[in-house]
């Protein structure tokens, strides 16, 4: 039985292994000093939820539909359509507006996994 105020969640072995390996790595570099593995996983989940909530607040009329290869599909509820944003080298280009600086590109940049990929490409 978990402690009061806590719940038990089951994750795949692969997710556990990756999270634990990252936790051990961060322990060695003292980034998570004094933090249990359970607290570390809880913090990852909360950060993801907060990022999703912030994204929804920034552009409530848009949502990520999916990602495939070098494309991010964004549903624009104002336009009533799905817009494709493509990765071209170090840039994102909106296939609808044919621009690098429209709201669709801005939204795509704010998606954490897209931001991470683009940051790595710019290095």
HELIX and SHEET records of a PDB file:
HELIX    1   1 UNK A   13  UNK A   28  1                                  16    
HELIX    2   2 UNK A   37  UNK A   58  1                                  22    
HELIX    3   3 UNK A  103  UNK A  110  1                                   8    
HELIX    4   4 UNK A  112  UNK A  122  1                                  11    
SHEET    1   A 4 UNK A  62  UNK A  68  0                                        
SHEET    2   A 4 UNK A  71  UNK A  76 -1                                        
SHEET    3   A 4 UNK A  81  UNK A  88 -1                                        
SHEET    4   A 4 UNK A  91  UNK A  94 -1                                        
END                                                                             
